[in-house]
Amino acid sequence: MDTKTIRFIRRGSQVCLGNVPPDRTLLEVLREDLGCTGTKEGCGEGDCGACTVVLGEARDGKLDYKAINSCIRLAHSIDGMALWTVEDLAAEDGTLHPAQEAMVQCHGSQCGFCTPGFVMSLFGMYQNHVAQGESVTRALAQEELSGNLCRCTGYRPILDAAQQMAALPAMQVNEKALLTQLAAIQPHGESADYMAPRDLKSLLAARAAHPGAQIVAGCTDVGLWVTKMHMQFPQVLDVTQVQELRRVERYPHHIAIGAAVTLTEAFAALVADRPQLKTFANRFAGLPVRNSGTLGGNVANGSPIGDSMPLLIALGAHVVLMSVRGHRELPLEQLYTGYRQNVMAPDEVLAWIKVPLPVPGEMLKAYKISKRYDDDISAVCLVVNMTVAGGSVAAVSIGAGGVAATPMRATQAEAALRGQAWTQGAAQAAAAALRAQFQPISDMRASAAYRSEVLGNLMQRFWLESQGLQQINLESFSLKEAA
């Protein structure tokens, strides 16, 4: 088998691994091949954070640090990057890193199983905030630790530790030397089993030549197919290194988000135009998932409970599909034909997502209903985007998730509202239209009856919030700073 060699920097040295199957996870390589057992396997699906490691990548002459879940990340995807595990943080003389020392001082470890993952998320927080001279607030700590779960319910001392890091003696990464080492890693060329093209032309050629290869981006869903369904992929086509698709481009009337842009970066671009989306963006899984996953991957995957699609549908987003034959553009809701099925031809890839900029008077609300507030999958997602002029609904678009086999546009509710006076009666008519259009199923997250009831209730909630009522959701709750 023509297997691509994986090369990355760890502890100041280059590590080279050969004969690694294309569908082997980073966690498997760490624990089983390299003996790095400090990184734990908890859930095997990117939910608990016990497997968290930090990746460093050279971007625009600087190091970009990201905490990611190693249990669902394919090992080959870190080729050319720097890697830190929990074994790599202490100094050679044994001095603990501030992320570790703060956990000791604040008694942040109980049974200890989740501790390595928390420490690595704290290390990522340290590099991205403390090392940049920024303070870590209680709210920031809660936000960036949302992908790490503690079954002993020890969050308070861990949040204390996050804030304590800045008070400890600093420990710096030699970024200049590390950037030099990363620059010295030269591409080895493509292999037959794991293809990671660097430009769009090469990607389209590879897709045309290998239409049966499994396309991956951040692997936050495909990784579960490996760990939970034990699927094997003889060929993998990784889009994350395609330079053209790693950009967010701004135009007069829209932004274009490349398919390889991470969820973290994509949501930052959306929030820059619509700040009210920040809480919704933060609740899209935990930070390690958002750091790996891509918006393009989430859309192409087409899960009926994926949160980004209802939002993008409500925003009027279009997708651009590309192949060696050319490109075509269509509204996002027209991409799907059935459960995890879409209109893409075997040689096509989803390349761009085009999102219109806000219009004056736009009222936008995104609602996510889940059993757990943070780091959980939606039972129901509803996003309403409305413009009212002269007391009447001038424009409205509504995206719904978790209530059909695909993410869908709520066309019946839109028709019930468009051109009508914006009143409580209109909201009630739209709620009835929502319940009439969708026939959700019962599963582990919610019953069909609950989903249907909540779907209509969210329209009522939108009406109340449009009238100024704010104290009816958790977004109005603010976490008090520690004394």
C-alpha positions in Angstrom: 0.0 0.0 0.0 1.3 3.5 -0.9 0.9 5.0 2.5 1.7 8.7 3.1 4.3 9.4 5.9 3.0 11.6 8.7 5.4 14.3 9.9 4.8 16.6 12.8 6.7 18.5 15.5 6.5 17.4 19.1 8.8 18.3 22.0 11.0 20.3 19.6 11.7 17.3 17.3 10.2 16.0 14.1 8.2 12.8 14.4 7.8 10.7 11.3 5.3 7.8 11.1 4.9 5.5 8.2 2.4 2.8 7.3 -0.4 4.5 9.1 -3.8 3.4 7.6 -5.8 6.3 6.2 -8.7 5.8 8.7 -6.6 5.5 11.8 -7.4 8.1 14.4 -4.9 10.4 16.1 -5.8 9.0 19.5 -5.0 5.5 18.3 -1.6 6.6 17.1 -0.9 8.4 20.3 -1.9 5.7 22.7 -1.1 2.5 20.8 1.8 3.5 18.5 3.6 6.2 20.5 2.6 5.0 24.0 1.3 8.5 25.0 -1.3 7.2 27.4 -1.8 10.5 29.2 -4.4 11.3 26.5 -7.5 9.4 27.5 -10.3 7.8 25.5 -13.7 8.5 27.1 -16.6 8.7 24.7 -14.9 8.1 21.3 -17.2 10.6 19.7 -15.8 14.1 20.6 -18.3 14.7 23.4 -16.3 14.4 26.6 -13.0 16.1 25.9 -10.8 13.5 27.7 -8.8 13.0 24.5 -8.1 16.7 24.0 -4.7 17.7 22.5 -3.5 21.0 21.0 -2.4 21.5 17.4 -0.2 24.4 16.2 -0.2 25.4 12.6 1.7 28.1 10.8 -0.6 30.7 9.3 0.4 34.1 8.0 3.8 33.8 9.8 2.2 33.1 13.2 1.3 30.0 15.1 -2.4 29.2 15.3 -3.2 27.1 18.4 -6.3 24.9 18.5 -7.5 22.4 21.1 -9.1 19.4 19.2 -10.5 16.0 20.0 -8.0 13.3 19.0 -10.5 10.5 19.2 -12.3 11.5 16.0 -9.4 13.3 14.2 -7.7 11.3 11.5 -4.0 11.0 12.2 -2.9 11.9 8.7 -4.7 15.3 9.0 -2.0 16.7 11.4 0.8 16.2 8.8 3.0 19.3 8.9 1.7 20.6 12.2 2.9 20.9 15.8 1.4 18.7 18.4 1.2 19.0 22.2 -0.2 16.3 24.5 -0.4 16.4 28.3 3.0 14.8 28.6 4.6 17.7 26.7 3.7 20.7 28.9 6.1 20.5 31.9 9.6 21.9 31.6 12.6 19.6 31.4 13.4 20.2 35.1 9.8 19.1 36.0 8.4 22.6 36.5 4.7 22.4 35.8 3.1 24.5 33.1 0.7 27.2 34.4 -2.2 25.1 33.0 -1.1 22.2 35.2 0.0 24.2 38.3 -3.2 26.1 38.4 -5.2 22.8 38.5 -3.0 21.7 41.4 -3.4 24.9 43.3 -7.1 25.1 42.8 -7.8 21.4 43.5 -9.3 21.0 40.0 -8.8 17.2 39.7 -11.1 14.7 41.4 -11.1 11.2 40.0 -8.6 12.5 37.4 -9.8 10.8 34.3 -10.9 14.0 32.6 -8.0 16.0 33.9 -5.6 15.6 31.0 -8.2 16.9 28.6 -9.0 19.9 30.8 -5.3 20.7 31.1 -4.9 20.7 27.3 -7.9 22.9 26.8 -6.4 25.2 29.5 -3.1 25.1 27.6 -4.9 26.2 24.4 -6.6 29.0 26.4 -3.2 30.0 27.8 -1.6 30.3 24.4 -4.5 32.1 22.8 -5.2 34.5 25.7 -2.8 34.7 28.6 0.3 34.5 26.4 -1.2 37.4 24.4 -1.6 39.5 27.5 -5.3 39.0 27.7 -7.2 38.2 30.9 -9.3 35.1 31.3 -12.8 36.0 32.5 -15.1 33.5 34.2 -17.4 33.7 31.1 -14.5 33.1 28.7 -13.3 30.1 30.8 -16.8 28.6 30.7 -17.1 29.2 27.0 -13.8 27.6 26.0 -14.1 24.7 28.4 -17.5 23.7 27.1 -16.1 20.7 25.3 -14.7 19.1 28.4 -17.0 17.2 30.7 -16.3 16.3 34.4 -18.4 13.5 35.7 -17.4 14.4 39.2 -19.1 17.8 38.7 -15.9 19.6 39.6 -16.3 22.6 37.3 -15.9 25.4 39.9 -12.3 24.7 40.8 -11.4 24.1 37.1 -12.9 27.5 36.2 -10.9 28.9 39.2 -7.8 27.3 37.6 -8.4 29.0 34.3 -8.4 32.4 35.9 -5.4 31.5 38.1 -3.1 30.7 35.2 -2.2 34.4 34.5 -1.0 34.8 38.1 1.7 32.1 37.8 5.2 32.4 36.3 4.9 32.5 32.6 6.1 29.6 30.4 6.6 30.5 26.7 6.6 28.4 23.6 9.6 29.2 21.4 7.5 30.1 18.4 10.3 31.4 16.2 12.1 28.1 16.4 8.9 26.1 16.0 7.9 28.1 12.9 11.3 27.4 11.4 10.9 23.7 12.0 7.4 23.7 10.5 8.6 25.5 7.4 11.3 22.8 7.0 8.7 20.1 6.6 8.5 19.7 2.9 5.4 18.0 1.2 6.1 14.4 0.3 3.5 14.4 -2.5 0.3 12.6 -2.7 -0.4 9.0 -1.8 -3.0 6.7 -3.2 -4.9 6.1 0.1 -4.8 9.6 1.9 -5.0 12.5 -0.5 -4.6 16.0 0.9 -4.4 18.4 -2.1 -3.1 21.9 -1.5 -5.0 23.8 -4.2 -8.5 23.7 -5.7 -7.4 22.5 -9.1 -5.7 19.5 -7.5 -8.8 18.8 -5.4 -11.1 18.8 -8.3 -8.8 16.5 -10.3 -8.5 14.1 -7.4 -12.3 14.0 -6.9 -12.8 13.3 -10.6 -10.2 10.5 -10.5 -11.4 9.0 -7.2 -15.2 9.6 -6.9 -15.4 6.8 -4.4 -13.0 8.2 -1.9 -14.4 9.4 1.4 -14.2 13.2 1.6 -13.3 14.5 5.0 -12.8 17.9 6.5 -12.6 18.1 10.3 -13.9 14.5 10.7 -16.2 15.5 13.5 -18.9 13.2 12.0 -16.9 10.8 9.8 -14.7 10.2 12.8 -17.8 8.7 14.5 -18.3 6.4 11.6 -14.8 5.0 12.3 -15.1 4.8 16.1 -18.7 3.8 16.5 -19.7 2.1 13.3 -16.2 0.6 12.6 -16.3 1.7 9.0 -13.1 1.5 7.0 -12.1 3.8 4.2 -9.5 2.5 1.7 -9.2 6.0 0.2 -9.6 9.4 1.9 -9.7 12.8 0.3 -9.0 15.6 2.8 -10.1 19.1 1.7 -8.6 21.0 4.7 -5.3 21.9 3.1 -6.9 23.5 -0.1 -5.7 27.1 0.3 -8.5 28.7 -1.7 -11.1 27.0 0.5 -9.5 28.1 3.8 -10.6 31.7 3.3 -13.5 33.9 4.2 -14.0 36.4 1.4 -16.0 39.6 1.8 -18.0 41.1 -1.0 -20.4 44.1 -1.2 -23.5 42.0 -0.6 -22.3 38.7 0.9 -19.5 36.8 2.4 -18.1 33.6 0.9 -17.0 30.9 3.4 -14.7 28.3 2.0 -15.5 24.7 2.6 -12.3 24.2 4.6 -12.9 27.1 7.0 -13.3 25.8 10.5 -16.6 26.2 12.4 -14.7 28.5 14.8 -13.6 30.8 12.0 -16.9 30.6 10.1 -19.0 31.5 13.1 -16.6 34.3 13.9 -17.3 35.7 10.5 -21.1 35.3 10.9 -21.0 36.9 14.4 -19.0 39.9 13.1 -22.0 40.8 10.9 -24.7 39.6 13.3 -23.5 39.8 16.9 -26.7 38.3 18.2 -25.5 34.9 16.9 -22.6 34.6 19.4 -24.5 32.5 22.0 -25.9 30.2 19.3 -22.4 29.8 17.8 -20.9 29.0 21.2 -23.5 26.3 21.7 -22.6 24.5 18.5 -20.8 21.6 20.2 -17.7 22.4 22.3 -14.7 24.4 21.2 -12.6 21.4 20.3 -15.3 20.2 17.8 -15.6 23.7 16.3 -11.8 23.9 16.0 -11.7 20.8 13.9 -15.1 20.7 12.1 -15.8 22.9 9.1 -18.9 24.7 8.0 -18.7 23.1 4.6 -18.4 19.7 6.1 -21.4 20.3 8.3 -23.5 21.4 5.3 -22.3 18.7 3.0 -23.0 16.0 5.6 -26.6 17.1 5.7 -27.6 15.8 9.1 -31.2 16.7 10.0 -30.0 17.8 13.4 -27.0 19.9 12.2 -27.4 23.4 13.7 -25.7 25.4 10.9 -28.1 24.5 8.1 -31.3 26.0 9.7 -29.3 29.2 10.4 -27.9 29.4 6.8 -31.3 28.6 5.3 -32.8 31.5 7.3 -30.0 33.8 6.1 -30.7 33.0 2.5 -27.3 31.2 2.0 -26.4 29.6 -1.3 -23.8 26.8 -1.9 -21.3 26.6 -4.8 -20.6 23.1 -6.1 -17.5 22.6 -8.2 -16.0 19.9 -10.4 -13.5 19.7 -13.3 -16.6 20.4 -15.5 -17.3 23.7 -14.0 -19.5 25.0 -11.1 -23.1 25.6 -10.2 -24.9 27.6 -7.4 -28.1 26.8 -5.7 -30.0 27.8 -2.5 -28.8 25.7 0.4 -32.2 24.1 1.1 -32.2 22.7 -2.5 -29.0 20.8 -1.8 -30.8 17.9 0.0 -32.9 15.2 -1.6 -33.4 12.9 1.4 -31.9 11.7 4.7 -28.1 12.5 4.2 -28.6 12.6 0.5 -27.9 15.5 -1.8 -27.8 16.5 -5.5 -24.0 16.5 -5.8 -22.6 14.4 -8.6 -19.9 11.9 -7.8 -17.2 14.2 -9.1 -18.4 17.3 -7.4 -17.4 18.9 -4.1 -19.0 21.6 -2.0 -16.6 24.5 -2.4 -18.2 27.7 -1.0 -21.1 28.9 1.1 -22.3 32.4 0.2 -24.1 34.2 3.0 -25.9 37.6 2.3 -25.0 40.5 4.5 -27.7 41.9 7.0 -30.3 44.2 5.6 -31.6 47.3 7.6 -34.3 46.3 10.0 -33.5 42.6 10.0 -34.8 40.7 13.1 -32.9 37.5 13.5 -33.3 34.9 16.2 -31.7 31.4 16.4 -33.2 28.9 18.8 -31.5 25.6 19.9 -33.4 23.2 22.2 -31.3 20.5 23.7 -31.3 18.4 26.8 -28.0 19.9 27.9 -27.4 23.6 27.4 -23.7 23.3 26.3 -22.0 20.7 24.1 -25.2 18.9 23.0 -27.1 18.1 19.9 -30.4 19.8 19.2 -33.7 18.2 19.6 -35.2 21.2 17.7 -33.5 24.1 16.0 -35.5 27.0 14.6 -34.1 30.2 13.1 -36.3 33.1 12.1 -35.1 36.0 10.0 -37.8 38.7 9.5 -38.0 42.3 8.3 -41.0 44.4 9.3 -41.9 47.6 7.5 -44.9 49.7 8.4 -46.1 47.1 10.9 -46.3 44.4 8.3 -43.9 41.5 7.5 -42.0 42.6 4.4 -39.7 39.6 4.2 -39.3 36.4 6.2 -37.2 33.3 5.9 -37.3 30.4 8.5 -35.0 27.4 8.8 -35.9 24.3 10.8 -33.9 21.3 12.0 -34.6 18.2 13.9 -38.2 18.0 12.6 -37.7 16.3 9.2 -35.4 14.0 7.3 -33.4 17.0 6.2 -32.8 20.6 7.3 -35.7 22.5 5.7 -37.2 25.8 4.9 -40.4 26.5 6.7 -42.3 27.6 3.6 -45.8 27.3 5.0 -45.0 29.5 8.0 -43.3 32.0 5.7 -46.4 32.1 3.5 -48.6 32.6 6.6 -46.5 35.6 7.6 -45.5 37.4 4.4 -47.4 40.6 3.9 -49.4 40.2 7.1 -49.5 42.7 10.0 -46.9 41.5 12.6 -49.2 40.7 15.5 -49.6 37.9 18.1 -52.3 36.4 15.8 -49.9 36.3 12.9 -47.3 34.6 15.2 -50.0 32.0 16.2 -50.9 31.4 12.6 -47.2 30.8 11.8 -46.9 28.4 14.8 -49.8 26.4 13.4 -48.2 26.4 10.0 -45.0 25.1 11.4 -46.7 22.2 13.1 -48.7 21.4 10.0 -45.7 21.3 7.7 -43.4 19.1 9.8 -44.1 15.6 11.1 -41.0 14.9 13.4 -40.1 11.5 14.7 -39.5 10.3 18.3 -36.0 9.3 19.2 -33.6 9.5 22.2 -33.6 13.2 22.2 -37.3 14.0 22.2 -40.7 12.6 21.3 -42.5 13.7 18.1 -45.2 15.4 20.2 -42.6 17.4 22.1 -40.8 18.5 19.0 -44.0 19.6 17.3 -45.2 21.5 20.4 -41.8 23.2 20.9 -41.6 24.1 17.2 -44.7 26.2 17.4 -43.8 27.6 20.9 -40.6 29.0 19.5 -42.5 31.1 17.1 -44.5 32.5 20.0 -41.2 33.1 21.8 -40.0 35.0 18.7 -43.1 37.2 18.9 -42.6 38.0 22.6 -38.9 38.8 22.1 -39.8 41.1 19.1 -42.0 43.0 21.6 -39.0 43.5 23.9 -39.4 40.7 26.4 -35.9 39.3 27.1 -36.1 37.4 30.4 -37.4 34.2 28.9 -34.2 32.4 27.9 -30.8 31.6 29.3 -29.1 34.1 27.1 -30.1 36.8 29.6 -28.2 34.9 32.3 -24.7 36.2 33.0 -22.1 34.2 35.0 -20.8 36.3 37.9 -17.1 36.7 38.2 -15.4 34.9 41.0 -14.8 37.0 44.0 
